[in-house]
Amino acid sequence: MEKVYSEGMESGELKKAKETALSMAEEGMDVKKIARLVKVSEDDIQKWIDENMCVAK
């Protein structure tokens, strides 16, 4: 049960990081800076931005 809870918390934290990163990107912030601030890899940040751009079109 603890494992399920931990995985849920990690998932929620990652979702929040993604929302924050996308907001920062919309404001024109550099991917490298976003990655450093939300503590997620630059590759993941770029993937989220690319996915978001595809959905927005």
C-alpha positions in Angstrom: 0.0 0.0 0.0 2.9 2.4 0.8 4.4 1.7 -2.6 1.1 2.7 -4.3 0.9 5.9 -2.3 4.5 6.8 -3.1 4.0 6.2 -6.8 0.9 8.4 -6.7 2.8 11.2 -5.0 5.6 11.0 -7.6 3.0 11.1 -10.4 1.3 14.1 -8.8 4.7 15.9 -8.4 5.6 15.2 -12.0 2.3 16.5 -13.2 2.8 19.7 -11.2 6.4 20.1 -12.6 5.0 19.7 -16.1 2.3 22.3 -15.6 4.9 24.7 -14.2 7.4 24.0 -17.0 4.8 24.6 -19.7 3.8 27.9 -18.0 7.4 29.0 -17.9 7.9 28.1 -21.6 4.8 30.1 -22.5 6.4 33.1 -20.9 9.5 32.6 -23.1 11.8 31.1 -20.5 14.8 29.1 -21.7 14.5 25.2 -21.6 17.8 25.0 -19.7 16.6 27.4 -17.0 13.2 25.7 -16.7 14.9 22.3 -16.3 17.1 23.6 -13.5 14.2 25.3 -11.7 11.8 22.4 -11.8 14.5 19.8 -11.4 13.6 17.8 -14.5 15.9 16.9 -17.4 16.1 19.3 -20.4 15.1 16.4 -22.6 11.9 15.9 -20.7 11.1 19.6 -20.7 11.6 19.8 -24.4 9.4 16.7 -24.9 6.6 18.3 -22.9 6.9 21.5 -24.8 6.8 19.6 -28.1 3.8 17.5 -27.0 2.0 20.7 -25.9 2.7 22.4 -29.2 1.2 19.4 -31.1 -2.0 19.6 -29.0 -2.3 23.3 -29.4 -2.2 23.1 -33.2 
